[in-house]
């Protein structure tokens, strides 16, 4: 995936101003950075849910913004998406949640769908929960069901939006292991947006750090830890003072009072 000189605005606020980065095939790429820098927005641009104001994003040589509706849907079928909230259908069983993309995008008969769903749920350790509904599961289990659904169509690429939020240490460890093992076993290209910095860096092969509307760092986790850049170091160590400002831009507080 190539992200080339992308500009994106929301109303008058500039989210990206010349964002350029690459996502290598077959690797786990972590997208990190301070809150509000547009990490989730980048996933939406990659999948064609949003279009940049300028610049280009290409996936496997295809310019996303230039794709017609059918070609865009064909590309999306090659992508899996783990949404930040899980986005499970609350009234459907675990089985039917995972079966949903298979029913929509394939002509598989019910027996083959049952086999595929069983294998995907086995991969995330939840085959025994296939008859339950999401409200009967813990938050961590719901995230694992969402992961099983994301891999139901055997995608070439999976995008994870804050997959580790709200996980206890065991659930976090399980998800980290799953992301790593799935990437290796299926030969996936994985893109992980997360605020859980140290945990994400432990499984990442490549890191893209976004700050101040641009890419502040791109490289390996090891190179990031060794970087002397003040912005990178501020983010890595959680320092309150540095190039990244805690306060959202505003007029002086004296004016408001």
Backbone as CSV, one residue per row, in Angstrom:
resi,resn,N_x,N_y,N_z,CA_x,CA_y,CA_z,C_x,C_y,C_z
1,UNK,0.832,-1.185,0.000,0.000,0.000,0.000,0.874,1.246,0.000
2,UNK,0.532,2.190,-0.849,1.289,3.439,-0.934,0.369,4.622,-0.635
3,UNK,0.769,5.450,0.312,0.045,6.667,0.672,0.928,7.828,0.246
4,UNK,0.465,8.588,-0.734,1.334,9.566,-1.374,0.776,10.982,-1.274
5,UNK,1.418,11.811,-0.423,1.136,13.243,-0.347,-0.358,13.541,-0.135
6,UNK,-0.974,12.826,0.805,-2.412,12.950,1.032,-2.735,14.186,1.859
7,UNK,-3.734,14.917,1.398,-4.279,16.069,2.119,-5.733,15.757,2.428
8,UNK,-6.136,15.979,3.680,-7.530,15.730,4.062,-7.946,16.738,5.113
9,UNK,-9.137,17.306,4.934,-9.655,18.302,5.872,-11.054,17.916,6.321
10,UNK,-11.382,18.301,7.538,-12.760,18.242,8.029,-13.178,19.670,8.320
11,UNK,-14.106,20.185,7.506,-14.449,21.608,7.540,-13.155,22.419,7.345
12,UNK,-12.803,23.260,8.306,-11.592,24.072,8.160,-10.384,23.446,8.851
13,UNK,-10.585,22.320,9.517,-9.492,21.694,10.247,-8.702,20.757,9.331
14,UNK,-7.394,20.952,9.286,-6.524,20.115,8.465,-6.129,18.873,9.265
15,UNK,-6.512,17.694,8.762,-6.143,16.435,9.410,-4.795,15.953,8.884
16,UNK,-4.637,15.947,7.554,-3.362,15.579,6.920,-2.954,16.686,5.958
17,UNK,-1.670,16.958,5.940,-1.142,17.950,5.010,0.139,17.388,4.382
18,UNK,-0.045,16.529,3.377,1.100,15.928,2.709,1.541,14.624,3.357
19,UNK,0.591,13.799,3.794,0.903,12.522,4.448,1.431,11.523,3.420
20,UNK,2.610,10.979,3.681,3.234,10.014,2.779,3.811,8.864,3.587
21,UNK,3.447,7.623,3.215,3.938,6.441,3.930,3.701,5.213,3.072
22,UNK,4.304,4.098,3.465,4.125,2.827,2.774,3.779,1.748,3.786
23,UNK,2.916,0.821,3.380,2.569,-0.343,4.202,3.079,-1.578,3.470
24,UNK,4.084,-2.270,4.008,4.666,-3.411,3.306,3.760,-4.634,3.321
25,UNK,3.810,-5.386,2.240,3.019,-6.600,2.116,3.500,-7.684,3.091
26,UNK,2.544,-8.397,3.680,2.868,-9.536,4.518,3.407,-9.205,5.892
27,UNK,3.337,-7.945,6.297,3.863,-7.509,7.591,2.738,-6.951,8.456
28,UNK,3.044,-6.767,9.740,2.137,-6.064,10.649,2.635,-4.631,10.773
29,UNK,1.818,-3.698,10.329,2.163,-2.278,10.411,1.321,-1.616,11.490
30,UNK,1.973,-0.987,12.443,1.279,-0.253,13.502,1.171,1.215,13.105
31,UNK,-0.033,1.765,13.224,-0.241,3.201,13.014,-0.511,3.807,14.384
32,UNK,0.399,4.645,14.843,0.318,5.201,16.189,0.416,6.721,16.116
33,UNK,0.164,7.347,17.251,0.257,8.795,17.326,-0.700,9.337,18.371
34,UNK,-0.559,10.610,18.719,-1.444,11.213,19.727,-2.902,11.152,19.302
35,UNK,-3.802,11.286,20.260,-5.235,11.303,19.977,-5.579,12.465,19.053
36,UNK,-6.516,12.226,18.167,-7.000,13.284,17.289,-6.154,13.542,16.073
37,UNK,-5.170,12.673,15.793,-4.303,12.902,14.628,-4.822,12.232,13.363
38,UNK,-5.935,11.498,13.465,-6.543,10.952,12.256,-6.141,9.531,11.915
39,UNK,-5.854,8.715,12.931,-5.432,7.336,12.653,-6.594,6.511,12.093
40,UNK,-7.757,6.610,12.725,-8.931,5.893,12.221,-9.359,6.455,10.871
41,UNK,-9.224,7.753,10.704,-9.547,8.376,9.416,-8.725,7.765,8.291
42,UNK,-7.470,7.437,8.576,-6.617,6.840,7.552,-7.171,5.483,7.112
43,UNK,-7.680,4.690,8.049,-8.283,3.413,7.677,-9.486,3.627,6.764
44,UNK,-10.255,4.663,7.026,-11.432,4.943,6.195,-11.027,5.420,4.801
45,UNK,-9.926,6.127,4.718,-9.416,6.533,3.406,-8.906,5.324,2.628
46,UNK,-8.227,4.419,3.315,-7.691,3.227,2.660,-8.816,2.370,2.080
47,UNK,-9.925,2.262,2.816,-11.033,1.419,2.373,-12.015,2.148,1.467
48,UNK,-11.765,3.418,1.177,-12.617,4.163,0.261,-13.900,4.681,0.878
49,UNK,-14.017,4.656,2.209,-15.185,5.246,2.854,-15.125,6.768,2.781
50,UNK,-13.905,7.307,2.739,-13.665,8.731,2.561,-12.695,8.921,1.401
51,UNK,-12.723,10.098,0.804,-11.774,10.432,-0.254,-10.904,11.605,0.181
52,UNK,-9.606,11.573,-0.114,-8.740,12.697,0.257,-9.038,13.918,-0.600
53,UNK,-8.698,15.082,-0.074,-8.841,16.315,-0.858,-7.759,16.413,-1.925
54,UNK,-6.634,15.784,-1.674,-5.533,15.757,-2.652,-4.663,14.557,-2.321
55,UNK,-3.810,14.188,-3.271,-2.938,13.049,-3.059,-3.604,11.746,-3.456
56,UNK,-2.939,10.644,-3.188,-3.422,9.357,-3.667,-3.074,8.236,-2.686
57,UNK,-3.993,7.271,-2.586,-3.746,6.041,-1.838,-3.958,4.882,-2.794
58,UNK,-2.973,4.043,-2.940,-3.100,2.880,-3.818,-2.908,1.603,-3.015
59,UNK,-3.737,0.624,-3.308,-3.668,-0.688,-2.674,-3.430,-1.715,-3.770
60,UNK,-2.290,-2.394,-3.698,-1.928,-3.387,-4.715,-1.976,-2.777,-6.112
61,UNK,-1.525,-1.524,-6.206,-1.462,-0.846,-7.498,-2.743,-0.183,-7.944
62,UNK,-3.819,-0.313,-7.175,-5.108,0.273,-7.532,-5.315,1.578,-6.772
63,UNK,-5.578,2.656,-7.483,-5.848,3.941,-6.848,-7.261,3.930,-6.282
64,UNK,-7.384,3.968,-4.966,-8.678,3.784,-4.313,-9.681,4.857,-4.728
65,UNK,-9.268,6.085,-4.803,-10.201,7.176,-5.089,-10.748,7.131,-6.514
66,UNK,-10.069,6.424,-7.419,-10.489,6.356,-8.823,-11.354,5.142,-9.130
67,UNK,-11.529,4.250,-8.156,-12.270,3.016,-8.412,-13.772,3.286,-8.513
68,UNK,-14.406,2.634,-9.489,-15.856,2.679,-9.589,-16.455,1.797,-8.494
69,UNK,-17.762,1.890,-8.324,-18.438,1.226,-7.205,-18.138,-0.275,-7.148
70,UNK,-18.297,-0.974,-8.268,-18.082,-2.429,-8.260,-16.631,-2.769,-7.952
71,UNK,-15.692,-2.039,-8.568,-14.276,-2.303,-8.332,-13.900,-2.012,-6.876
72,UNK,-14.515,-0.977,-6.287,-14.249,-0.659,-4.887,-14.763,-1.776,-3.984
73,UNK,-15.965,-2.293,-4.274,-16.495,-3.400,-3.468,-15.642,-4.652,-3.628
74,UNK,-15.142,-4.883,-4.837,-14.252,-6.027,-5.053,-12.989,-5.892,-4.205
75,UNK,-12.441,-4.666,-4.138,-11.254,-4.431,-3.321,-11.567,-4.639,-1.844
76,UNK,-12.719,-4.157,-1.393,-13.091,-4.304,0.019,-13.250,-5.764,0.412
77,UNK,-13.664,-6.614,-0.537,-13.784,-8.035,-0.228,-12.425,-8.662,0.056
78,UNK,-11.368,-7.990,-0.384,-10.012,-8.475,-0.103,-9.486,-7.927,1.218
79,UNK,-10.306,-7.105,1.889,-9.930,-6.496,3.159,-10.826,-7.013,4.277
80,UNK,-10.260,-7.244,5.431,-11.046,-7.489,6.629,-10.946,-6.270,7.525
81,UNK,-11.979,-6.035,8.322,-11.974,-4.855,9.182,-12.474,-5.223,10.564
82,UNK,-11.657,-4.980,11.567,-12.075,-5.130,12.960,-12.360,-3.730,13.487
83,UNK,-13.652,-3.414,13.632,-14.052,-2.074,14.043,-13.751,-1.844,15.516
84,UNK,-13.607,-0.585,15.860,-13.246,-0.214,17.221,-14.259,-0.735,18.229
85,UNK,-15.528,-0.716,17.872,-16.581,-1.160,18.786,-16.903,-2.639,18.625
86,UNK,-16.277,-3.299,17.661,-16.644,-4.679,17.338,-17.733,-4.717,16.285
87,UNK,-18.766,-3.856,16.446,-19.846,-3.697,15.460,-20.555,-5.007,15.143
88,UNK,-20.770,-5.827,16.168,-21.527,-7.061,15.957,-23.023,-6.748,15.879
89,UNK,-23.751,-7.599,15.170,-25.204,-7.475,15.115,-25.760,-8.043,16.423
90,UNK,-26.386,-7.194,17.200,-26.744,-7.560,18.569,-27.815,-8.640,18.646
91,UNK,-28.685,-8.745,17.641,-29.781,-9.713,17.694,-29.438,-11.026,17.005
92,UNK,-28.251,-11.103,16.396,-27.837,-12.331,15.730,-26.903,-13.130,16.627
93,UNK,-26.928,-14.437,16.464,-26.030,-15.299,17.226,-24.594,-15.089,16.775
94,UNK,-23.672,-15.604,17.572,-22.256,-15.570,17.197,-22.065,-16.226,15.833
95,UNK,-22.704,-17.374,15.629,-22.593,-18.082,14.353,-23.028,-17.183,13.202
96,UNK,-24.208,-16.561,13.327,-24.740,-15.760,12.224,-23.931,-14.483,12.010
97,UNK,-23.332,-13.936,13.065,-22.460,-12.777,12.887,-21.272,-13.118,12.004
98,UNK,-20.653,-14.262,12.265,-19.483,-14.657,11.478,-19.899,-15.107,10.084
99,UNK,-21.094,-15.709,9.983,-21.575,-16.192,8.681,-22.025,-15.058,7.769
100,UNK,-22.305,-13.880,8.346,-22.908,-12.792,7.570,-22.136,-12.451,6.292
101,UNK,-20.820,-12.174,6.356,-20.122,-11.837,5.106,-20.100,-12.988,4.106
102,UNK,-20.137,-14.224,4.583,-20.169,-15.377,3.683,-21.508,-15.448,2.952
103,UNK,-22.588,-15.141,3.649,-23.910,-15.162,3.017,-24.069,-14.023,2.012
104,UNK,-23.457,-12.880,2.309,-23.601,-11.714,1.434,-22.709,-11.817,0.202
105,UNK,-21.473,-12.295,0.384,-20.476,-12.194,-0.680,-20.139,-13.506,-1.382
106,UNK,-20.732,-14.631,-0.956,-20.423,-15.905,-1.603,-21.710,-16.664,-1.907
107,UNK,-21.565,-17.736,-2.683,-22.685,-18.618,-2.994,-22.543,-19.965,-2.282
108,UNK,-21.794,-19.997,-1.192,-21.593,-21.241,-0.459,-22.910,-21.755,0.111
109,UNK,-23.083,-23.086,0.107,-24.292,-23.644,0.705,-24.151,-23.656,2.228
110,UNK,-25.240,-23.982,2.904,-25.277,-23.883,4.363,-24.240,-24.776,5.035
111,UNK,-24.003,-25.968,4.477,-23.049,-26.880,5.093,-21.630,-26.328,5.015
112,UNK,-21.252,-25.753,3.867,-19.923,-25.168,3.736,-19.777,-23.945,4.626
113,UNK,-20.834,-23.137,4.732,-20.798,-21.976,5.624,-20.592,-22.437,7.064
114,UNK,-21.280,-23.519,7.461,-21.111,-24.039,8.811,-19.670,-24.448,9.069
115,UNK,-19.047,-25.101,8.097,-17.665,-25.544,8.258,-16.710,-24.353,8.364
116,UNK,-16.897,-23.358,7.494,-16.015,-22.188,7.506,-16.151,-21.423,8.820
117,UNK,-17.400,-21.198,9.251,-17.630,-20.466,10.499,-17.028,-21.227,11.682
118,UNK,-17.178,-22.531,11.692,-16.613,-23.332,12.781,-15.102,-23.196,12.833
119,UNK,-14.451,-23.195,11.669,-12.993,-23.061,11.628,-12.548,-21.679,12.097
120,UNK,-13.270,-20.636,11.709,-12.886,-19.281,12.103,-13.086,-19.084,13.607
121,UNK,-14.178,-19.617,14.148,-14.403,-19.499,15.585,-13.411,-20.351,16.376
122,UNK,-13.012,-21.487,15.823,-11.986,-22.294,16.475,-10.672,-21.517,16.547
123,UNK,-10.379,-20.766,15.502,-9.126,-19.999,15.460,-9.062,-18.956,16.568
124,UNK,-10.225,-18.423,16.974,-10.239,-17.407,18.035,-10.695,-17.992,19.369
125,UNK,-10.834,-19.322,19.437,-11.144,-19.989,20.696,-12.581,-19.903,21.142
126,UNK,-13.523,-19.668,20.201,-14.907,-19.459,20.612,-15.898,-20.347,19.856
127,UNK,-15.458,-21.503,19.374,-16.375,-22.386,18.661,-17.506,-22.849,19.578
128,UNK,-17.221,-22.978,20.868,-18.254,-23.404,21.813,-19.308,-22.359,22.097
129,UNK,-19.102,-21.125,21.610,-20.044,-20.037,21.893,-20.901,-19.684,20.686
130,UNK,-20.941,-20.542,19.678,-21.566,-20.149,18.415,-23.060,-19.887,18.514
131,UNK,-23.736,-20.472,19.523,-25.182,-20.258,19.665,-25.534,-19.078,20.566
132,UNK,-24.543,-18.456,21.183,-24.808,-17.317,22.057,-24.999,-16.043,21.248
133,UNK,-25.596,-15.029,21.874,-25.692,-13.712,21.257,-24.654,-12.798,21.920
134,UNK,-24.271,-11.699,21.244,-23.183,-10.858,21.768,-23.350,-10.408,23.212
135,UNK,-24.585,-10.122,23.641,-24.784,-9.630,25.009,-24.458,-10.683,26.064
136,UNK,-24.349,-11.934,25.651,-24.006,-13.007,26.581,-22.500,-13.234,26.676
137,UNK,-21.737,-12.426,25.957,-20.281,-12.553,25.942,-19.636,-11.369,26.646
138,UNK,-18.422,-11.572,27.134,-17.641,-10.454,27.667,-17.168,-9.571,26.524
139,UNK,-16.687,-8.375,26.878,-16.187,-7.468,25.847,-15.042,-8.069,25.048
140,UNK,-14.135,-8.762,25.753,-13.014,-9.390,25.058,-13.462,-10.475,24.110
141,UNK,-14.464,-11.272,24.520,-14.986,-12.312,23.648,-15.668,-11.710,22.417
142,UNK,-16.411,-10.620,22.615,-17.048,-9.957,21.483,-16.012,-9.509,20.460
143,UNK,-14.876,-8.997,20.952,-13.822,-8.558,20.032,-13.255,-9.737,19.250
144,UNK,-13.182,-10.904,19.895,-12.675,-12.091,19.209,-13.675,-12.609,18.170
145,UNK,-14.969,-12.495,18.463,-15.981,-12.849,17.463,-15.865,-11.913,16.258
146,UNK,-15.681,-10.626,16.537,-15.514,-9.656,15.445,-14.283,-9.987,14.605
147,UNK,-13.229,-10.489,15.253,-12.032,-10.887,14.523,-12.322,-12.103,13.643
148,UNK,-13.082,-13.071,14.169,-13.465,-14.232,13.365,-14.258,-13.792,12.139
149,UNK,-15.146,-12.817,12.304,-15.911,-12.306,11.161,-14.998,-11.592,10.169
150,UNK,-13.996,-10.876,10.684,-13.088,-10.141,9.802,-12.272,-11.070,8.908
151,UNK,-12.019,-12.309,9.376,-11.216,-13.240,8.579,-12.087,-14.265,7.853
152,UNK,-13.408,-14.103,7.915,-14.320,-15.102,7.340,-14.100,-15.296,5.843
153,UNK,-13.789,-14.231,5.125,-13.621,-14.303,3.675,-12.169,-14.523,3.262
154,UNK,-11.314,-14.899,4.232,-9.889,-15.097,3.950,-9.290,-13.888,3.225
155,UNK,-9.356,-12.711,3.851,-8.856,-11.500,3.182,-7.342,-11.501,3.060
156,UNK,-6.847,-10.646,2.166,-5.404,-10.469,2.009,-4.868,-9.465,3.022
157,UNK,-5.760,-8.577,3.489,-5.352,-7.534,4.415,-6.410,-7.373,5.494
158,UNK,-5.984,-7.163,6.738,-6.908,-6.866,7.830,-6.499,-5.550,8.479
159,UNK,-7.503,-4.707,8.724,-7.274,-3.447,9.426,-7.947,-3.535,10.796
160,UNK,-7.171,-3.272,11.825,-7.650,-3.349,13.205,-7.724,-1.938,13.775
161,UNK,-8.919,-1.528,14.197,-9.091,-0.195,14.779,-9.231,-0.325,16.288
162,UNK,-8.164,0.006,17.009,-8.109,-0.075,18.470,-8.579,-1.449,18.969
163,UNK,-7.914,-2.528,18.564,-8.377,-3.869,18.942,-8.182,-4.208,20.411
164,UNK,-7.334,-3.460,21.124,-6.976,-3.852,22.491,-7.661,-3.018,23.562
165,UNK,-8.559,-2.121,23.161,-9.214,-1.231,24.121,-10.066,-2.042,25.102
166,UNK,-9.922,-1.732,26.396,-10.766,-2.335,27.420,-10.485,-3.787,27.716
167,UNK,-9.332,-4.303,27.278,-9.020,-5.713,27.511,-8.288,-5.894,28.840
168,UNK,-8.627,-6.979,29.553,-7.846,-7.316,30.733,-6.525,-7.930,30.262
169,UNK,-5.554,-8.113,31.152,-4.242,-8.619,30.710,-4.309,-9.932,29.935
170,UNK,-5.221,-10.843,30.338,-5.333,-12.110,29.626,-5.912,-11.893,28.233
171,UNK,-6.992,-11.128,28.158,-7.605,-10.846,26.859,-6.658,-10.118,25.926
172,UNK,-5.890,-9.183,26.489,-4.912,-8.454,25.686,-3.860,-9.408,25.127
173,UNK,-3.364,-10.287,25.988,-2.367,-11.247,25.536,-2.898,-12.171,24.459
174,UNK,-4.168,-12.601,24.615,-4.789,-13.474,23.618,-4.898,-12.774,22.277
175,UNK,-5.368,-11.526,22.292,-5.533,-10.796,21.033,-4.194,-10.509,20.363
176,UNK,-3.186,-10.133,21.146,-1.862,-9.914,20.575,-1.353,-11.170,19.888
177,UNK,-1.519,-12.299,20.560,-1.078,-13.567,19.994,-1.863,-13.914,18.731
178,UNK,-3.185,-13.669,18.757,-4.018,-13.968,17.600,-3.613,-13.145,16.383
179,UNK,-3.414,-11.848,16.595,-3.021,-10.982,15.468,-1.721,-11.477,14.854
180,UNK,-0.750,-11.809,15.701,0.555,-12.268,15.221,0.436,-13.607,14.504
181,UNK,-0.278,-14.559,15.126,-0.368,-15.899,14.549,-1.176,-15.906,13.252
182,UNK,-2.256,-15.130,13.204,-3.051,-15.064,11.987,-2.254,-14.456,10.846
183,UNK,-1.482,-13.427,11.164,-0.679,-12.790,10.126,0.342,-13.770,9.540
184,UNK,0.968,-14.542,10.401,1.968,-15.508,9.951,1.339,-16.690,9.234
185,UNK,0.241,-17.228,9.793,-0.362,-18.437,9.230,-1.045,-18.178,7.898
186,UNK,-1.665,-17.014,7.744,-2.434,-16.720,6.542,-1.693,-15.827,5.560
187,UNK,-0.488,-15.385,5.917,0.272,-14.509,5.029,-0.402,-13.173,4.801
188,UNK,-1.008,-12.633,5.849,-1.778,-11.395,5.729,-0.881,-10.162,5.731
189,UNK,-1.470,-9.058,5.299,-0.932,-7.724,5.562,-1.845,-7.108,6.603
190,UNK,-1.320,-6.777,7.758,-2.142,-6.272,8.862,-1.785,-4.826,9.178
191,UNK,-2.817,-4.017,9.406,-2.643,-2.619,9.803,-3.354,-2.439,11.133
192,UNK,-2.606,-2.069,12.173,-3.157,-1.980,13.530,-3.081,-0.537,14.016
193,UNK,-4.242,0.061,14.259,-4.317,1.381,14.897,-4.530,1.149,16.382
194,UNK,-3.649,1.690,17.206,-3.780,1.436,18.643,-3.092,2.506,19.473
195,UNK,-3.670,2.743,20.685,-3.022,3.594,21.681,-2.201,2.770,22.665
196,UNK,-2.352,1.444,22.597,-1.568,0.566,23.476,-0.192,0.392,22.850
197,UNK,0.661,1.379,23.081,1.887,1.516,22.304,2.846,0.353,22.478
198,UNK,3.225,0.061,23.710,4.244,-0.967,23.930,3.758,-2.338,23.483
199,UNK,2.493,-2.647,23.744,1.952,-3.929,23.322,1.932,-4.051,21.804
200,UNK,1.517,-2.973,21.126,1.455,-3.003,19.667,2.843,-3.117,19.053
201,UNK,3.805,-2.388,19.613,5.175,-2.460,19.093,5.771,-3.847,19.279
202,UNK,5.259,-4.612,20.259,5.819,-5.942,20.507,5.506,-6.925,19.384
203,UNK,4.461,-6.656,18.586,4.116,-7.556,17.484,4.324,-6.922,16.111
204,UNK,4.595,-5.620,16.071,4.686,-4.911,14.785,6.026,-5.155,14.097
205,UNK,5.987,-5.180,12.775,7.197,-5.224,11.960,7.570,-3.837,11.460
206,UNK,6.556,-2.971,11.361,6.722,-1.655,10.744,5.852,-0.675,11.510
207,UNK,6.324,0.552,11.694,5.588,1.555,12.462,5.459,2.839,11.651
208,UNK,4.244,3.379,11.651,3.997,4.709,11.084,3.427,5.563,12.209
209,UNK,4.136,6.621,12.571,3.655,7.535,13.610,3.170,8.815,12.956
210,UNK,1.907,9.172,13.240,1.302,10.375,12.673,1.198,11.440,13.760
211,UNK,1.648,12.646,13.439,1.528,13.770,14.375,1.633,15.067,13.592
212,UNK,0.903,16.072,14.028,0.964,17.405,13.412,0.730,17.347,11.909
213,UNK,-0.261,16.563,11.490,-0.776,16.439,10.113,0.136,15.670,9.161
214,UNK,1.259,15.129,9.663,2.202,14.435,8.781,2.718,13.167,9.456
215,UNK,3.509,12.404,8.702,4.193,11.256,9.274,5.413,11.759,10.035
216,UNK,5.416,11.532,11.341,6.529,11.982,12.177,7.643,10.952,12.234
217,UNK,7.279,9.687,12.003,8.289,8.616,11.999,7.753,7.455,11.182
218,UNK,8.654,6.790,10.451,8.315,5.545,9.763,9.541,4.642,9.792
219,UNK,9.346,3.414,10.242,10.463,2.481,10.315,10.140,1.319,11.226
220,UNK,11.148,0.616,11.687,10.952,-0.539,12.554,10.716,-0.090,14.002
221,UNK,10.102,-0.954,14.830,9.945,-0.612,16.246,11.277,-0.321,16.927
222,UNK,12.315,-1.082,16.578,13.628,-0.865,17.169,14.170,0.512,16.816
223,UNK,14.029,0.908,15.543,14.497,2.237,15.119,13.708,3.332,15.819
224,UNK,12.429,3.074,16.067,11.617,4.075,16.760,12.114,4.276,18.180
225,UNK,12.423,3.186,18.866,12.913,3.297,20.242,14.261,4.004,20.301
226,UNK,15.069,3.859,19.245,16.393,4.478,19.226,16.384,5.904,18.672
227,UNK,15.237,6.332,18.142,15.157,7.659,17.534,15.443,8.752,18.562
228,UNK,16.156,9.775,18.128,16.448,10.922,18.982,15.491,12.080,18.722
229,UNK,14.538,11.880,17.833,13.569,12.925,17.532,12.754,13.246,18.783
230,UNK,12.645,14.529,19.114,11.982,14.932,20.356,10.496,14.577,20.356
231,UNK,9.860,14.633,19.206,8.447,14.306,19.124,8.239,12.811,19.385
232,UNK,9.075,11.979,18.770,8.982,10.534,18.962,9.233,10.177,20.420
233,UNK,10.243,10.767,21.012,10.569,10.472,22.395,9.474,10.937,23.353
234,UNK,8.874,12.085,23.065,7.768,12.550,23.895,6.622,11.552,23.870
235,UNK,6.312,11.037,22.688,5.209,10.089,22.560,5.539,8.748,23.221
236,UNK,6.745,8.256,23.003,7.140,6.970,23.568,7.093,6.972,25.093
237,UNK,7.492,8.082,25.698,7.618,8.138,27.152,6.472,8.898,27.827
238,UNK,5.495,9.349,27.038,4.330,10.001,27.625,4.633,11.298,28.329
239,UNK,5.576,12.063,27.804,5.932,13.324,28.459,4.887,14.404,28.157
240,UNK,4.478,15.173,29.163,3.441,16.182,28.936,3.917,17.374,28.119
241,UNK,5.210,17.657,28.176,5.745,18.818,27.458,6.601,18.356,26.288
242,UNK,6.427,19.058,25.154,7.202,18.701,23.969,6.521,19.226,22.718
243,UNK,6.896,18.726,21.548,6.337,19.210,20.285,4.835,18.973,20.147
244,UNK,4.316,17.910,20.816,2.874,17.632,20.758,2.201,18.342,21.922
245,UNK,1.234,19.204,21.608,0.554,19.986,22.634,-0.656,19.232,23.166
246,UNK,-0.841,19.290,24.483,-1.974,18.623,25.109,-3.281,19.329,24.763
247,UNK,-3.265,20.675,24.721,-4.485,21.443,24.511,-4.833,21.542,23.023
248,UNK,-6.129,21.330,22.723,-6.644,21.584,21.377,-6.543,23.087,21.116
249,UNK,-6.173,23.502,19.880,-6.001,24.936,19.596,-7.225,25.758,19.995
250,UNK,-6.998,26.836,20.732,-8.082,27.698,21.199,-7.517,29.071,21.541
251,UNK,-8.425,30.029,21.668,-8.000,31.359,22.087,-7.564,31.323,23.551
252,UNK,-6.807,32.296,24.020,-6.358,32.306,25.409,-7.534,32.212,26.377
253,UNK,-7.342,31.488,27.490,-8.401,31.289,28.469,-8.872,32.618,29.036
254,UNK,-7.971,33.609,29.083,-8.355,34.935,29.599,-9.468,35.553,28.755
255,UNK,-9.451,35.283,27.445,-10.488,35.831,26.575,-11.850,35.220,26.888
256,UNK,-11.841,33.924,27.225,-13.100,33.252,27.519,-13.679,33.695,28.867
257,UNK,-12.800,34.158,29.772,-13.262,34.560,31.090,-13.628,36.051,31.138
